């Protein structure tokens, strides 16, 4: 009986300890999940509604229809979607190549101005992009006269702007990760006769794959969902990105089409979700290692 009483008392103490130390964490996690998932459910419900508006909605999924999705085929939505995928894909790949090359140079080479340049990149991240809009507009206006491909209303010009905006932060992020790769690998490869380019492409890039995936994801999401810079640079309807194009559905004061906007937003979120799931195993390792090592 004494053993049974001791076991019961121990289990009771464990339950009390769980409620006192751990239960509040689960409650906060459930509240955070509900807070995050409600907008997604609401947008999905609006995209499946036949009303085409958010006013007068009495409940979620009161009517389920694909009329809003069918209406997208009568617009330039799929052209905007293709533009966003092209811009996001090229910006992502280019940012990874440029930032990784710069981070490799800062990590492995010693040259005059190295530390000052790293400090400048760090300070550059503290200024908001809003300060650069006027400069970007004037620069593209001037470039358009000399090189029309890099002028206003050009996807190439927008991609170039994204390259410049993402280079500083991503270089600094990769720099910490590159420092975690042992230099002995470089020395062993040089003894075997490998050049810096071969070491970079065949050894280093394979070892830093997690941070490459993180930078690629951040660059793609940033350029795919960007609105303000794309709104300034692109003007023609067939050149717009999906974020700017969808805004036109709800920009009117009396003719806002929230249903088709919600349907387009749901479809536009699919590439980001797929890319995140594909790179998920690299993301945590890439962010944590780059933050604590170097």
N, C-alpha and C positions, 0 to 999 in steps of 0.2 A: 504493500500500500504506500509505503514511503517513497518507493521508486516511482510509482505512478503519479503521486502528488508532485514529486520533483520534476518529472517530465512535463506534466501539465503546467506547472508554474513556469518552466523554461519556455514552453511554447507560447504561453500568455505574455511573457516578457518580450519574446521576439515579435509578436503581433503588435504590442504597444510601441516597441521601438520602430517597427516598420511604419506605422501610422504617424509617428512623431517625426521621423527623419526622412522618409522616402515618399510618403503618400502625396505631399504637396508638390513634389516634382512631377509626378504623373498628372496631377490636376492641371498644373501649368502647361504641360505638354499637350494635353487634350484641348485646353482652351486655345493654345497657339495654333493647333491643327485646324480647329473649327474656324478660327478667325481668318486663317489663310485660305481655307478651301471654300468659304462661303462666296466670295466674289467669282470664283471659277464656276461654281454651280449656278450662280445667278446669271452669268453671261451665257452659259450653255443653255439654260432654260429660256432666255430671251432669244437665242438663235433658233430654237425649235418652236417658238411661238408664232402664230399667224397674225398677231396684232401689228408687228413691225414698230412697236413703240414700247417704252418702259413705263409710261403712265398708265394707271389703272390696273396694274398687275396685282392680283389678289393672292396669288400663290405660285409656287414653283411647279413647272411642268403641268399646268392645267390643260394645255393643248400641245400636242406634239405633231409637228409637220416639217417638211423639208422645203417649204416655199421660200424661205430666206436664202437657203443655200442655192436653190435653183435660180434665184434672181441674180446671183453673182455672175452667172454666165452671160448676162446681158450688160455687164460692165467690163472695165479694163482690169478687173481684180487679178486675173491670172497673169496679165502682162506685168502688173506691179509686183506680183509674187515672184515672177522670174527675175525681174530687175533686182529685187532684194536678195534673192539667192545668189545671183552673180556677184553683186557688190559685197555681200557678206562672205562668200567663199573666197573671192580674190583677196579681200582685205584680211581675212583670217590667215591664209597661206602666206601672203606677203609680210604680214606683221610677225609671224613666227620666224620666217627666214631672216628678216632684218634684225629683229630684237635678239635672236639667238646668236647671230654673227657678232653683234655689238657686245653682248654679254660675254661671249667667248674671248673677244679681244681684251675687254676690261679685266677678266679673270686670269688670263694666262700671260698676257704681255705686260711689260713695264715700260711706260713711256711718259714723257713730260706732259703734265696737265691731266694725267689720269684721275687723280683724286679730286681735282677741281671740277672736272667734267662730271664725275659721279655725283658730287654735291649739287651741281647745277641741275642734273636730271631729277634729283630728289626735290629740290626747291621748285622745279617746273611743275611738279604734280600738285602743288598747293594752290595754284591759280585756277580758277574756274574757267571752263571753256567759253562761257559767255563773253569774256573779255576779248576773245579772238575773232568774234563773228565779223566785226567791221573790217579787220585786217584780212580775213579770208575772202570777204566779198571784193574788196579793192584789189587784192592779189589776183583773184580769178578773172576779174574784169580786165586787168592789164595783160595777163597771160593769154586771154582769149584773142586779143588782137594779133599776137605773135604766133601762138600755137592754139588753134581753135579746139583741139582735142582736150586741152587743159583749161578751157574757159567755162563759163556758166552753162548750165543745162547739159552737162557731160558726166556720164557715169565714171569715166576715167579720172576726172578732176575730183569727184567726190571720194573715190578710192584713195587718191593721193592725199587728200585732207585727212582721211582716217589713218593712213600710214603715219603721218606726222603727229597726230594726236595720241596714238597708241604706243609710239616708239619709246618715250621716256619711261613711263610706268612699267611697261613689260620688260624693258631692258634691266631695270633695277630689280624686278622680281626674278628674272632669270639669273642675274649676277649672283645672288645668294645661293641659288641651286647649283650653278656651275662651280662655285667654290667648294661644294661638298664632294665633288668628284676628285679623287686622289690625283695629285700631279705625277705620281710614280707611273701611272698608266701612260701619260704623255712621254715621259722619259724613256720608258721601255719601247714605245712605238718609234721614237726618234732613233734609238739605238738600232732598231731593225730597218732603218732607212725610210720611215714614213715622213711625209711632209706635213706641214700644219693643216693644209686643206684635207688631206686624207685622214689625219687624226680627228679633225672636226666632224667630217661627214660619216666616217665609218665607226668611230668609237664614242666620241662625246655625245653626239645626238641620240644615239641608242640608249645611253645611260641616263639621259635627262628627258626621256620620253614623257614622264608624268607632267613636268612643268610645261613642255611643249603642248600637251593636251589642254592644260589649264589656260594657257595664253590663247590657243586657238579658239577655245570655247568663249572666253571673255571677248575676244576681238569679233567673233561672229555675232554674238548676242548684242554687243554694243553697236555694231554697224547695221545689223538687221532691224533692230528696234529703234534706231535713232530717228528723231523727228525734226529737231530744230535745224541742224546743219543741212540735212537733206532738203528741208523746206526752203532754205536759202539758196542752195546750189541748183536744184532741179526745178524747172518751171513747166515744161511741156507735159501733157497728160500721159503720153506713152513712155516717158522717162522716169516717172515718179516711182518711189519705193512704196511698199505696202503700207507703211505707217502713215505716210503723207497722203496716199490715195484713200485710205479708209477714213481719214479725218474729213474728207469732203462729204461723206455721207451724213455727218452730224454737225457740220459747220454752219448750216442754215438755222436761222432763228425759228422758223415756222415749219420747215420741211425736213427735220432731222429724221433719218431712217436708222433708228437704233437696232432694229432687227437684223438688217443686212450687215450693219457694222459689227454686231455680235457674231454673226456667222463668219464673217471674214476674219475676225480676231481669233476665233476658235481654230480655223484652218491655218492661220499664220503662226499659231503657237506650236503646231505639230513639228516642223523642222527643228525647233529649239529643244523640244522634249526628246525627240529621237536622238539628236546629237548629244544631249546630256546623258541619256541612257547608254549610248555607245562609249562615251568617255568617262563614265562614272567611276570606274575602278582606278583611274589615274588622278582624279580631281583632288581627293583628300591628301594623298601623298605629295602631289605637286605643290599644293598651297602650304602644307605644314613644313615640308623640308626646306622650301625656299625662305620660310620665315624664321626658322631657328638655326640654320646652318650658315656659315660664311662669316 
